[in-house]
Amino acid sequence: MNRDPFGKHVKGYYSSQTLSSEKLQALMSIEAPEAEAAGQLPSRQITYWMGRWRFQRNLSIAAGLLLLVVGTFQLQSLMAPVMNSLPYRVAQEIALNHNKQLANEFEASTFSKLAALMIKLDFAPHVAKRVEALDYQMTGGRYCSIQGQLAAQVRLIGEQEKEITLYQTQLNKELATLQESEYIVDGVNVQLWFENGRLFGLAKSAL
């Protein structure tokens, strides 16, 4: 015999109860944090985080481009005095002539033969001491100019059949202010120096 009719009644009442669909959905939503921890995010949260990732990525790209533009501008500002200097302009002119690879006007294998052919020059082209140490073969030369002054461009074949051009001209008041220097311009290594009252320039590929 059951001596607790009230308890039996309470037990029967709760056993007959069911959850509404709204309450069931609310309880299921409580499991979201556990799903997040397991890497199973709801689609709306995935969309949110993907959007945030794209925003941060685009922001990083924009910042990088801005730094690149600013850095380029600052580099150009720093390089401007050098690029406007007389030595750099001379090196740039020599590099331009070297890259043109124009054919010889005069075929000669020695400087003495070349000097006899280039009669427009006020000086006789000769080999510079710095070039004497190189292993080269002369093919000839042609007229050119350096800062508006007539000059000789001598074509040489160096080691591994590399093309080398040697420039020389007499000094004038402007060119006499140059200092011995070396530049890489448009992929060409250009060395400038003085010897026997002349300006010499040696150009070869920087690669």
RODO-2510 file (C-alpha; in nm, 4 decimals, decimal comma):
residues 207
     n   res          X          Y          Z
     1     m     0,0000     0,0000     0,0000
     2     n     0,1382     0,3367    -0,0977
     3     r     0,1426     0,5614     0,2026
     4     d     0,2498     0,8749     0,0098
     5     p    -0,0400     0,9716    -0,2217
     6     f     0,0910     1,3309    -0,2540
     7     g     0,4300     1,2130    -0,3844
     8     k     0,2635     0,9806    -0,6298
     9     h     0,0529     1,2649    -0,7610
    10     v     0,3554     1,4919    -0,8076
    11     k     0,5471     1,2159    -0,9864
    12     g     0,2622     1,1531    -1,2212
    13     y     0,2263     1,5215    -1,3001
    14     y     0,5891     1,5722    -1,4081
    15     s     0,5947     1,2469    -1,6021
    16     s     0,3100     1,3723    -1,8175
    17     q     0,4778     1,7052    -1,9029
    18     t     0,6515     1,7670    -2,2443
    19     l     0,8652     2,0609    -2,3743
    20     s     0,7225     2,3023    -2,6243
    21     s     0,9156     2,3576    -2,9513
    22     e     1,0195     2,7088    -2,8346
    23     k     1,1672     2,5743    -2,5102
    24     l     1,3417     2,2923    -2,6928
    25     q     1,5053     2,5412    -2,9368
    26     a     1,6198     2,7561    -2,6412
    27     l     1,7826     2,4574    -2,4741
    28     m     1,9579     2,3552    -2,7951
    29     s     2,1047     2,7023    -2,8337
    30     i     2,2820     2,6576    -2,5007
    31     e     2,5053     2,4014    -2,6738
    32     a     2,6499     2,6697    -2,9059
    33     p     2,9566     2,7414    -2,6894
    34     e     3,0353     2,3688    -2,6856
    35     a     3,0031     2,3602    -3,0646
    36     e     3,2340     2,6574    -3,0926
    37     a     3,4914     2,4800    -2,8750
    38     a     3,4678     2,1743    -3,0992
    39     g     3,5173     2,3869    -3,4114
    40     q     3,1558     2,3472    -3,5231
    41     l     3,0392     2,7071    -3,5533
    42     p     2,6906     2,7987    -3,6725
    43     s     2,6830     2,9288    -4,0312
    44     r     2,6053     3,2874    -3,9218
    45     q     2,9111     3,2878    -3,6958
    46     i     3,1268     3,1453    -3,9778
    47     t     3,0043     3,4262    -4,2025
    48     y     3,0886     3,6819    -3,9335
    49     w     3,4437     3,5557    -3,8810
    50     m     3,5097     3,5204    -4,2544
    51     g     3,3981     3,8783    -4,3049
    52     r     3,6206     3,9964    -4,0223
    53     w     3,9183     3,8024    -4,1661
    54     r     3,8656     3,9592    -4,5104
    55     f     3,8480     4,3040    -4,3557
    56     q     4,1731     4,2536    -4,1650
    57     r     4,3416     4,1087    -4,4750
    58     n     4,2357     4,4032    -4,6911
    59     l     4,3420     4,6435    -4,4192
    60     s     4,6877     4,4809    -4,4055
    61     i     4,7225     4,4979    -4,7841
    62     a     4,6229     4,8645    -4,7865
    63     a     4,8718     4,9419    -4,5096
    64     g     5,1473     4,7582    -4,6971
    65     l     5,0761     4,9494    -5,0186
    66     l     5,0778     5,2765    -4,8277
    67     l     5,4156     5,1955    -4,6741
    68     l     5,5485     5,1016    -5,0187
    69     v     5,4358     5,4323    -5,1679
    70     v     5,5767     5,6330    -4,8784
    71     g     5,9035     5,4372    -4,8866
    72     t     5,9386     5,4863    -5,2619
    73     f     5,8763     5,8582    -5,2274
    74     q     6,1317     5,8892    -4,9492
    75     l     6,3870     5,6852    -5,1473
    76     q     6,3383     5,9077    -5,4511
    77     s     6,3818     6,2139    -5,2315
    78     l     6,7072     6,0750    -5,0938
    79     m     6,8313     5,9709    -5,4377
    80     a     6,7412     6,2979    -5,6105
    81     p     7,0676     6,4796    -5,5190
    82     v     7,2739     6,1818    -5,6386
    83     m     7,0810     6,1411    -5,9638
    84     n     7,1150     6,5104    -6,0407
    85     s     7,4877     6,5145    -5,9723
    86     l     7,7373     6,5481    -6,2571
    87     p     7,9105     6,2097    -6,1957
    88     y     7,5776     6,0264    -6,2101
    89     r     7,4711     6,2078    -6,5268
    90     v     7,8011     6,1133    -6,6916
    91     a     7,7590     5,7507    -6,5798
    92     q     7,4015     5,7524    -6,7100
    93     e     7,5164     5,8830    -7,0493
    94     i     7,7881     5,6170    -7,0695
    95     a     7,5420     5,3410    -6,9720
    96     l     7,3033     5,4591    -7,2430
    97     n     7,5759     5,4409    -7,5088
    98     h     7,6867     5,1002    -7,3828
    99     n     7,3347     4,9568    -7,4012
   100     k     7,2803     5,0831    -7,7557
   101     q     7,5465     4,8389    -7,8804
   102     l     7,5984     5,0424    -8,1973
   103     a     7,8318     4,9027    -8,4608
   104     n     8,1908     5,0241    -8,4807
   105     e     8,2655     5,3151    -8,7110
   106     f     8,6290     5,2110    -8,7191
   107     e     8,7640     4,8572    -8,7112
   108     a     9,0942     4,8314    -8,5225
   109     s     9,2680     4,5801    -8,3014
   110     t     9,5116     4,8232    -8,1331
   111     f     9,4882     5,1723    -7,9877
   112     s     9,7555     5,3033    -8,2220
   113     k     9,5539     5,1942    -8,5275
   114     l     9,2375     5,3389    -8,3788
   115     a     9,4090     5,6725    -8,3093
   116     a     9,5131     5,6971    -8,6745
   117     l     9,1514     5,6515    -8,7851
   118     m     8,9704     5,8797    -8,5378
   119     i     9,1101     6,2060    -8,6772
   120     k     8,8310     6,4266    -8,5384
   121     l     8,9604     6,3810    -8,1857
   122     d     9,1952     6,6380    -8,0350
   123     f     9,3753     6,3558    -7,8574
   124     a     9,4997     6,0105    -7,9444
   125     p     9,2969     5,7326    -7,7773
   126     h     9,5124     5,5090    -7,5630
   127     v     9,4696     5,2257    -7,3214
   128     a     9,4278     5,3188    -6,9556
   129     k     9,6421     5,1551    -6,6905
   130     r     9,3330     5,0170    -6,5229
   131     v     9,2329     4,8449    -6,8464
   132     e     9,5775     4,7028    -6,9195
   133     a     9,5296     4,4515    -6,6401
   134     l     9,2160     4,3168    -6,8056
   135     d     9,2138     4,0260    -7,0449
   136     y     9,0522     4,1841    -7,3496
   137     q     9,0514     4,2005    -7,7287
   138     m     8,9777     4,5274    -7,9082
   139     t     8,7292     4,5219    -8,1967
   140     g     8,7223     4,8932    -8,2874
   141     g     8,5588     5,2175    -8,1848
   142     r     8,3301     5,5050    -8,2703
   143     y     8,2708     5,8692    -8,1845
   144     c     8,0355     5,9603    -7,9022
   145     s     7,9931     6,2483    -7,6624
   146     i     8,0151     6,2965    -7,2886
   147     q     7,8265     6,5988    -7,1606
   148     g     7,8424     6,7562    -7,5053
   149     q     8,2149     6,6967    -7,5494
   150     l     8,3491     6,4734    -7,8264
   151     a     8,4723     6,1413    -7,6901
   152     a     8,5935     5,8021    -7,8068
   153     q     8,4009     5,4839    -7,7386
   154     v     8,6254     5,1802    -7,7687
   155     r     8,4675     4,8372    -7,7850
   156     l     8,6447     4,5495    -7,6151
   157     i     8,5653     4,1818    -7,5718
   158     g     8,6539     4,0696    -7,2225
   159     e     8,6460     3,7421    -7,0327
   160     q     8,3668     3,5004    -7,1242
   161     e     8,3036     3,7037    -7,4425
   162     k     8,1476     3,9887    -7,2442
   163     e     8,1151     4,3242    -7,4151
   164     i     8,3092     4,6078    -7,2502
   165     t     8,3152     4,9692    -7,3639
   166     l     8,5885     5,2142    -7,2708
   167     y     8,5227     5,5875    -7,2954
   168     q     8,7742     5,8683    -7,2883
   169     t     8,7672     6,2401    -7,3463
   170     q     8,9733     6,5447    -7,2621
   171     l     8,8940     6,7302    -6,9465
   172     n     8,7176     7,0625    -6,9509
   173     k     8,6336     7,2917    -6,6612
   174     e     8,3152     7,1036    -6,5789
   175     l     8,4461     6,7483    -6,6135
   176     a     8,7531     6,8358    -6,4059
   177     t     8,5243     6,8703    -6,1020
   178     l     8,4335     6,5015    -6,1133
   179     q     8,5628     6,2586    -5,8543
   180     e     8,6521     5,8955    -5,9109
   181     s     8,3284     5,7032    -5,8649
   182     e     8,1335     5,3932    -5,9590
   183     y     7,7630     5,3473    -6,0331
   184     i     7,5205     5,0854    -6,1548
   185     v     7,2834     5,2451    -6,4052
   186     d     7,0248     5,0565    -6,6126
   187     g     7,1999     4,7259    -6,5457
   188     v     7,5430     4,8628    -6,6380
   189     n     7,8390     4,8973    -6,4034
   190     v     8,0164     5,2265    -6,4800
   191     q     8,3543     5,3264    -6,3355
   192     l     8,4813     5,6847    -6,3716
   193     w     8,8367     5,8006    -6,3104
   194     f     9,1087     6,0413    -6,4300
   195     e     9,4337     5,9524    -6,5983
   196     n     9,6852     6,1697    -6,7863
   197     g     9,4517     6,4667    -6,7981
   198     r     9,1596     6,2691    -6,9373
   199     l     8,8329     6,1359    -6,8103
   200     f     8,7934     5,7607    -6,8508
   201     g     8,4764     5,5570    -6,8180
   202     l     8,4565     5,1791    -6,8211
   203     a     8,1175     5,0165    -6,8781
   204     k     8,0180     4,6510    -6,8513
   205     s     7,7141     4,4475    -6,7626
   206     a     7,6424     4,4449    -6,3901
   207     l     7,5052     4,0878    -6,4084
***
